[in-house]
Amino acid sequence: MVSISAFCTVHDFADSRKLGEAIIKAIEKYDGTVAVFASGSLSHRFIDDQRAEEGMNSYTREFDHQMDERVVKLWREGKFKEFCTMLPEYADYCYGEGNMHDTVMLLGMLGWDKYDGKVEFITDLFASSGTGQVNAVFPLPA
């Protein structure tokens, strides 16, 4: 099992992408079954403490909700070139958890903007504590 998560405050996306590429090389050399877990990376603007109860099942900002809807649509449609192009701004404008380095690592592992796997959504997009959440499976490239 490989767990991907990070709060990379001094690294850039190129570093995280390289780590993802290194992980897939290691997986390819391994003679066994591997699962990779990546956590985080939809909008992550937590609601203020004073409004916590109000935000348990809602977004802090409608902008973040709309962006998350767009991201899920891109993933559903397999448009990873478009997603990778917008990812740096998405991370900045929507307060991505760990600046979305976990997603960069994951996509580095999957082939970056050339990933052509069919994402399986376990849950629909939902809000929690002001943030966007979804559970999805990104199959490894064949």
C-alpha angles and dihedrals in degrees: 000000000000118000116202117198133128147167098203106181096162101035131081130223092261089063093049092046090053090052090054090049090051091050093055090049090054091047091051090055093048118094099214147057119300133190122190121202121198121182131195136016116120117098110313110186102138116214117252116269091243089060098037097121092048091051101047092107103016141072123260090223131021089219089064091048092052092047092050090050088053093048093050089049091052091050092046090051093045093242097149095147089062092043094050090049093055097037099096093052093040089054091050101042097040098041096243114209107259086000086289094285089141090062090047090052091047094049091044086058093046098048101275113239092358094062108130102175121129108247113223113211113213092183134017118249110284138173126240127174090345095308134107119249136185134158114218141160119226105195116222115252113267 
